[in-house]
Amino acid sequence: MRNIQTIAWKEVKTYFASPMAYVVAASFLAITGFFFVASVSDPFSEASIRGYIAGAIFFMVFLSPALTMRLLAEEQKLGTLELLMTSPVREWEIVIGKFIAAFVMLALMVAGTFYFVVVLSWYGDPDIGPILTGYLGVLLYGSATLAIGLMASALSSNQLVSLVVGAGLLTALTVSNFVADRLTGTAEEIVSNFQLGSSFSVFDTSSFGVVEGGHFADFARGIISVTDIAYYISITAVFLFITVVLLESRRWR
Amino acid sequence: MIRLEHMSKSYGDYPAVIDVSAHIQQGEVVGFLGPNGAGKTTTMRVLTGFTPPTEGSAAIAGYDVVSHSLDARRHIGYLPESVPLYLDMTVMDYLRYMGQLRGMNRKWIDERLPVIIEIVRLGEYQNALVGKLSKGYRQRVGIAQAIIHEPDVLILDEPTIGIDPIQVVETRSLISELGGEHTLILSSHILPEISAICRRVLVIHEGRIVADDDPENLSDRLQSAERIEVSLRGTQPGEAIAAIRELRHVVDVRRDNRPVQERMAEQGVVALVVDARPEEGATEDVARTIVDSGWGLVNLHPLPMTLEEIFLQLTTEEEASA
């Protein structure tokens, strides 16, 4: 436990000392801000944060791997992984520590969007239920994307490779409905159930920001479903586990 | 303190270390001597638990590096050859972090940090970013992180490679001081470095231990020939060679044809290489002959054997005795 804390704290401090976290946070706030404003600017528009949420989950496909790409790739490039792995620290402690650091950054970033809610409450009368489930969904979805990004970071000592692999995997999981549409029976059901989240509606000005498909849809509607929560937690756990295995396998090379 | 039992390590089909056995007692200062690619680093990586052996076993302080890896690792301070450091941390933050990872509590770290900074003489740079330091200072930070938790076993892989000569001297004296407190393993491809610091040398060549001895015995075994470099003035090369060849212990005399000697030759300086039997007196005899003949003695010094010659000698020795 202490090792996890030590590693997580060190990584959080490194985030604050390096430009990448600021760039990611600024992009996130700018993009989500834009979609939020766009979704509530029409006359008679709904006082909700769905535009923000749709923008957030769509762009996390790229921003999460940008946040995690350094975490393990840099350790491999600098060779510091050798010192880490010869210290009395277990692989899973390294992985969990780094994941927590990335999650803290993501949570801070998401917390930076609370003013949307304040603005909504000031000018309108938003339904607070979907807002809370929306935020819960964003955090759960975010943790899944970070786990996938971290796994990509363990694959290579090159941060750019990690970014591309991570974003590629996340894109594949986001658009898996395209594949599912062309399948039938059980195969279709399996593939469609793997859909991380889909929010291409952010680009559709008529339905602005209605999240459809994937495990995110219910959160956006204000529904908390055990299946969806279990899905995101499972994805997070599975990819963190793969990351641990990847680190362990480095010993045998 | 350290036990290697028939340890072999292969990377795929390539055998990096073959059937290495060694026991190292507490407090011993041991040097791994060998050319690049001999298996020194691989042996160290097995000892530090970074990579498991393919066959055989290794144990630190009684803990097997595979089955009780964490316990074994707690007893180790390690500096890899590449001196990996986080470049965007300050020296103090970095050492604090490494201390915490080695299981030190806050109080212990606070007490230990000033001591460490003093030992490795990093006082003025303690708040500098590691990335801003020169190679030599990074080396000190690397050594500092290896000793911060007062480990029983200290493993340093090529600790003087790639730093400038003055810093090499400082680093060597620093390592010598550390030898008193820790069981120390140090690797190098420089024989004088190993002889200066270590009480025991394991010569590793092509993945095997070809000699395990103290430095004095080792150099005695190696002194089956002596090579002397001589430069003189005031005579013709042929005359000088003939005169020196007459001497008792001299085996062979030839001109030194290296390009660096050509300018000297233009100034009338004759450069020779003399091979002699290792008995006492060859060097003195050569000097006396030159002086007695009325020639000018410009330079005379015994050449140390090159590492290649040492390994050639040790490996042929092994084969002969096998």
Interface residues (C-beta under 8 A of the other chain):
Chain A: R2 N3 T6 I7 K10 K13 T14 A17 S18 L78 G79 T80 L81 E82 L83 L84 M85 T86 S87 P88 V89 R90 R251 W252 R253
Chain B: Y11 R45 T48 G49 F50 T51 P52 L70 D71 R73 R74 I76 Y78 P80 S82 P84 L85 Y86 L87 D88 M89 D93 Y97 M98 Q100 L101 R102 G103 Q145
